[in-house]
Structure formats: C-alpha cells, structure tokens
Amino acid sequence: MAKQLELDFNPKSEDIKDIEKGVPDFKKHGFQTREEWLKAKAHDRAWRHMEEMGMVENVKGGKK
C-alpha cells in the first residue's frame, strides 16, 4: 500500500491568522449579515439579564 501523505496542521500558523483577519465576526459565527449578528447578541444579553434577575424559569425548546 502507498504511504498516506501526512500534513502538519498548525491552527496558530501565520497563514491561518491572515485568513481569519479578513473574515468579519458575524461570518465567523455563522450569520449572513452584521444586523443579524447584532440582533442575536442583543437577544442573548437580554436573556442573560432575565436569568440573573430570576425572571426566567428553566425553559427548554422554543415555541410549540
């Protein structure tokens, strides 16, 4: 059998850092637009605040 080519992948390499610099935060987190990203961040912040204030019970799932 032929020996398999082994590549050394270093996630901290300069090439990876250069590529990541060009990608905006909302794209890194899977959002299509910056507005969607900001809306989700605001929702998460409000949710955490409600949890801290004891306004939210253990809620699992979404709308039924």
Secondary structure, 3 states (H helix, E strand, C coil): CCCCCCCCCCCCCHHHHHHHHCCCHHHHCCCCCHHHHHHHHHHHHHHHHHHHHCCCCCCCCCCC
